[in-house]
Amino acid sequence: MTSTAGVESSVFVGKEDDIIESKRNAALVHGRHVVVIYREGEFYAMDMHCYHTGGPLHLGDIEDINGKLCIVCSWHKITLAEGEGLYQAINPQAPKSTARWCSKGVKQRTHCVHVRNGDVYVTLSDLSAGIDSDYYQSEEYRQTLKKVSNT
């Protein structure tokens, strides 16, 4: 979501024209890894690691699913730019039925994007209530990565 609201705790993440051209940009905002996505005239920002297993969302494809803009994690599930996790469900009682998209609720943390004078800024969302993607930003996860890389 793009806004020109106040940017008091915002962090510069790139030039507007550069992000429009590249369609996305990875950035570190107050110690948090985020991806900024440009699509159809709008900027979006979300945690860079997928809520499901920490997959690299900055590498995911961007698609329209049922009229909603989504980023497809290259490892697992589909996540809306608004942070809603989606999955395809089929009725096991009717195996020939068509799969339909269902929501898991908000799983991926999204953040506010502000554009000012050609510069793009991200302001982190309220972090007081935890959601699934927060784990991949935590010190616990960083320590797990260190242990794995040392073996």
N, C-alpha and C positions, 0 to 999 in steps of 0.2 A: 504494500500500500504506500503510495507516495503522498507526502505531506510537505507543506512549507511552514509548519508549526515551529516553535522554538527548538533550538538545537543545543541547549545548555550542557547536556551530558553526551552529546553526539560526538562521534569519531569520524574523521574524514576517511573515506574508503576508496576514493577514486574520482576521476573526472567524468562528468556525465557523458560526453561524447565517446570516451574510451569504453565505458561500460555498455553503452548502446551498441557500439561496434562489436564488442566481444560477446555480448549477451549475458555475461556473468563475470563475477570477480570474487575471489576468496579474500578475506580480510580478518584481522585480529581486532576485536572491539572489546576493550577493557578485559583482556585476557581470554576472551571467548572467540572461538573459531566460527565465523559466519560466512555464508555465501550470499552475494547480492546478485539478483537475477533481473534482467530487463526483458520484458515480453509484452507485445501489443500495447506499447505506450506507457507501461507502468513499471515501477521498480518494486521488487520484493526482497526481503531479507529473512533468512532463517538460519538456525544452527546448521553448520556444515556437515555434521555427521548424522546419518539416519538414526532415528529412534530405535529401530529394530535390532541392528547389530553394529552400528557405527559406520555404515557404508558411506562412501564419498559422494555426497549429494552434488558437489560441484562438478562431477562428471556425468550426472544423470541427464537423460533426455527430458525435454519439456514437451508435454502433450496436452491436448484438450480432451477431457473425459467427461462425458455427459454435461458439457457446457461449463466445466470447471477446469481452471488452469492447474496442471499438476506437474510435479517433477518426479521422474521415475528413478528410484534408487537403482544403481547399477548392480546391486547385490540382492535386494529383496523387494519390499513392498512399494506402493505408490503413495506419495505424500502431496497433499494440496499445498499450494503456496500459503494458504491460511493455516497450515499445520495439521489438518485432518488426515488421519491415516485411512486409506481405502483398501479394500480387498474384494475379490470377486467371489460371490457365493452362489451355490447351486443347491437346489432342493434334492437331497439324497433319495427322497421318496419318488421323485420324478426325474430320473437321470437324463431324459431327453429335453428337459427344460433348459432355457437359455440362462446363462450365468448373469447375475446382476451385480452392480457395484453397491457395496455396503460400507458404512462408516464404522471405524473403531473409536471415533471421537478424536479430540485434539491430542496428538502424540508428539508433534514436532514444534519446538518453540520458534515463533516468528518474531520479528523485530520491526520497528518503524524506520522507514527511509525518508530522508529529507533532502531536497535538492535546493541549493542556494548558489546563485551566480555561477552555474556550471559545475559546481562541486557537489558530490554525493556524500551524505553523512548517514550513519546508522546510529540509532538510539536503542539500546537494549530494552526489551519488554520487562515488565515487572517479574522479577525472579523469585518472589517470596513464596509462591505456590509451585512446587515441583511438578514437572511433567517428564515423560519418558526420555526425551532427547537430552535432558540435563545430565544424565549419567556420563555421557561421552564428553562432557566438559569438566568433569570432576577430577579432583586430585586422586581419588580412588582408581579411576580409569587410567590416569597417567602412570600411576605406580604399577598397575597391571601391565601396561605396555612396556615399561622398563624391565619388568621381570621376564616377559616373553622375549624381548630383544637380547637379554643377557644369557639366554639358554641356547 
